[in-house]
Amino acid sequence: MATARIEPLEAPFNPAITATFSRYLPLNMAPLKLFRTQAHNPRVLQRMFAGNLLDPGSISLRLRELVILRTCARCGSEYEWGVHVALFAARAALEVTDIAATLQRDLSAVTLPANEWIVLKAADELHDTSTLCDGTWRALAEHHSNPQILEIIALVGHYHAVSFATNALAIEPEPFAARFSGSVSLPSVQ
């Protein structure tokens, strides 16, 4: 990967940035390179945090992470995909095969429960066409409520924006993050 186009800010941060990080990040978590890069524009940073949908929502953590991983994989955002594998996969009860499925170009060989497979299909369709065909909508509706479908669509959209940022800014991978190539090892749940 190329050198970052905008270098992440380093501590000490100005009081407004420190307050934003304190509001949105766990106490023991250092700000990620993405956040420190976005901190060059505090308004963008705050809006990114405000729209991240990482709080408990209408879908399970597992389903949320499958949507995010598939979206980031399709967008080629190794940075964000790898961060989510490292930070959320174990807590979301994702197995190595589940994570590998998010990287498969062709979903026909992916074996996941129907309610999970269809969200990968929906993420693909939204990525490819910016809409959902009637058949995909019906399949989603068989397994998910309207609030859940809205959340799935919002997640795909939000993580497209995150992927655009990580890719366009050439943000270098976090040292702890998983990579597209090579084997995926899952950290233990903490």
Residue pairs with C-beta under 8 A, 6 or more apart in sequence:
1 78
1 170
1 172
1 173
2 170
3 170
3 172
4 33
4 37
4 169
4 170
4 171
4 172
5 168
5 169
5 170
6 37
6 40
6 169
7 37
8 33
8 34
8 36
8 37
8 39
8 171
9 17
9 36
9 37
9 39
9 40
10 36
12 18
13 21
13 31
13 39
16 42
17 39
17 42
17 45
20 39
20 42
20 45
20 46
20 49
21 31
21 35
23 49
24 49
25 31
25 35
31 39
32 83
32 174
33 79
33 171
33 172
33 174
34 79
34 80
34 83
34 162
34 165
34 166
34 171
35 45
35 48
37 165
37 169
37 171
38 44
38 45
38 48
38 165
39 45
48 162
48 165
51 158
52 158
53 64
53 151
53 154
53 155
53 158
54 64
57 64
57 151
58 145
58 147
58 148
58 150
58 151
59 67
59 144
59 148
59 151
59 152
60 92
61 88
61 91
61 92
62 92
62 93
62 94
62 116
63 115
63 116
63 119
63 152
64 92
64 151
64 155
65 84
65 88
65 89
65 92
65 94
66 92
66 94
66 98
66 102
66 112
66 116
66 119
66 120
67 119
67 120
67 123
67 152
67 155
67 156
67 159
68 80
68 84
68 155
68 159
69 81
69 84
69 85
69 94
69 99
69 102
70 102
70 119
70 120
70 123
70 124
71 123
71 127
71 155
71 156
71 159
71 160
71 163
72 78
72 80
72 81
72 84
72 159
72 162
72 163
73 81
73 102
73 103
73 180
74 123
74 124
74 127
75 127
75 159
75 160
75 163
75 164
75 167
76 163
76 167
77 159
77 162
77 163
77 166
77 167
78 173
78 179
78 180
79 166
79 167
79 171
79 172
79 173
79 174
79 177
80 159
80 162
80 163
80 166
81 102
81 178
81 180
82 173
82 174
82 177
82 178
82 179
82 180
83 174
83 177
85 94
85 99
85 177
85 178
85 184
85 186
86 174
86 176
86 177
86 178
86 187
88 94
89 99
89 178
89 184
89 186
89 187
90 186
90 187
90 188
90 189
91 189
94 186
95 186
96 183
96 184
96 186
98 112
99 178
99 184
99 186
100 184
101 107
101 110
101 111
101 112
101 120
102 120
103 180
104 110
107 117
107 120
107 121
107 124
110 117
110 120
112 120
114 139
114 142
114 143
115 143
115 144
118 136
118 139
118 140
118 142
118 143
118 144
119 140
119 144
119 152
121 136
121 139
122 132
122 136
122 140
122 152
122 153
122 156
123 152
123 156
125 131
125 132
125 133
125 136
126 132
126 153
126 156
126 157
127 156
127 160
132 140
132 153
137 149
140 149
140 152
141 149
144 152
165 171
173 179
178 184
178 185
